[in-house]
Amino acid sequence: MLIIAGVVTAVIFSVRWYQRLPKASVKSMAIGTVTLPDARDASFSTATVKLPLPSTEEALNGGTVITWERMAWNSQFSAMYANGGPRTTRGSLFDKAHLDVKYIRQDDCNKQMADLVKFASDYKTNSNTTGVLITFMGDGMPAFMTSLAKELEPLGPEYQPIILPIAHGKSYGEDQVMGPQSWKQDPKNALGRTVAGVLRDGDINILLKWAGDNGLKVNPDETTYDKEAINIIAANDFLDAPAKYITGYTESRKLVVDGRTTGKDTVVGVDAVATWTPGDVNVAKKRGGLVTIASTRQYASQMPNQTIAIKKWAYDHRTDIENMIVALAEAGDQVRSFNEAKAFAARVSAEVYNEQDAAYWLKYYNGVEENDVQGLKVTLGGSMVFNLADMANTYGLGEDKVDRYRAVYNTFGNLMVQLYPSLMPTFMPYEKAVDKSFLLSVISNHPELLKGKALEATYAANITSEVSSKSYSIEFESGSANIRPSSYRLLDEIFESAVVAEGLKVGVYGHTDNAGTDAVNNLLSEKRAAAVKAYLLKKGLKETRVEAEGFGSSRPVADNATEAGRRKNRRVEIVLGE
């Protein structure tokens, strides 16, 4: 027996020793890496000047002093490069612009708002007060600006907030809704489930857009549970949302049916998460089991990095702001074109955010695919920085004249009004919120900065993977493909939705009921799909981005035996996919 026990023990130790030996594993893969002059998203197609990196010594240049509050967010790589460090360093682009900028990490948007309100009050009594800027997610601005404007009302119209046109980067995948794989297979599987996220925040907006594009209801009341809708669990910040999923958080909710409470309670857990890096990384490494349902890689225009200033300070410092735009545009070209500049920005990011190291921020700036702790392949991270051409495109000042940020701002402003009418009955108009004059001046005076290549999405010939699908009742003249003017507003909404989802191809599919012959129905559905496509192209979408097809009566969604069913079958389906 002793001999047998000894043999068994030896075998066990041998197996464990073998299991600990290094073995080949699936490697992490950077998304979109291609061979370019120096970097995957290079601005320049030909050789250009590679600027020397800034020093690590503080500049102390006697220039305009600014405190700039920033969330931990990789879309700010160009700003990290431009400043050279947590405070402007010697030889940096901000130093050359005679600016003295101090970056402060601030993830709490309420604290950001309070700090800007305090600055406005102090600046009104003392024009030498150190300037304060805050940076925020572009799609969250309608709610944020509306609340901030109300707080600043007592100070007068000169001290209202404005969005400076210096979007210097955007989220390109790192902000995402992570949910069960079954949600990708059929979005309706999300009904009756929960998503943890910050209420009325940019990441929850991804959920709202994905749900809206798929015709799914969202329950905006975080105290109730509706099995026919997606329910939101409120988180304190973008790291608290994944923490709730990781720790198995639960809470009691009042059960509602058809919008009315039932007097019964139920307990819900966290099924999905809306967050950004490092929140997505925490989910993958600490619990796993969730995949990307929708992200800013698909909704590629949704989340530009936007900066807010007090109007009086901005007008008093117009030259400083224009110099800042120039510096950030140059920084965007450098970070996009040279890996050394990108690595430098990652090092500064680690210093400013006081979290992880440069390798971490660089890895998740690029974005990776890797396996989570449960073995699921997940997409993590992903951001882009802007040059001057990208800034121009953001605000409708580029060649195609499509105001991408207007579409984002109005889309999510209207969503907030729809979901929270008592809290936000209206929102600050886009024209009042954004002041393009600073950027217009830079574009006019520095045309040489437009030499950098703008970011441009590429689309497959045909959609093979749907992210969302929704049918619309677009009115046509009887028996023809002429769109009635009454449907123009609906088509404009479809256009704005497509602008937000700039990373996805748009499918326009026409359908009819079964009245008439197949030949007539097929031709009519094709012409109507083509008419919708033509409208979207006229508004500014590119030809390569939109596909149109007619299916006649071959794909009914309701019973053609009834008028109500036939009415549902006469539709135009809008699909966003890859």
Secondary structure, DSSP 8 states (H G I E B T S, - for coil): -HHHHHHHHHHHHHHHHHHTS-------EETT----SSSTT-S-SS---------SSB-----EEEEEEE-S-GGGHHHHHHH-SSB-BTTSHHHHTTEEEEEEE---HHHHHHHHHHHHHHHHH-TTS-EEEEEEEGGGHHHHHHHHHHHHGGG-GGG-EEEES---EEESSSSEEEE-HHHHH-GGGGTT-EEEE-TTSHHHHHHHHHHHHTT--EE--TTEEETTSEEEEE-SSTTHHHHHHHTT-EEEEEEEETTEEEEEEEEEE--EEEE-TTHHHHHHHHT---EEEEETTTSTTS-BEEEEEEHHHHHHTHHHHHHHHHHHHHHHHHHHH-HHHHHHHHHHHHHHHTSS-HHHHHHHHH-EEEE-TTS-EEEE--EEE--HHHHHHHTT-STT---HHHHHHHHHHHHHHHH-TTT-S----HHHHB-THHHHHHHHH-GGGGGS--------SS--SEEEEEEE---B-TTS--B-GGGHHHHHHHHHHHHHTTTSEEEEEEE--SSS-HHHHHHHHHHHHHHHHHHHHHHT--GGGEEEEE-TTSS-SS-TTSHHHHHHHSEEEEEEE-
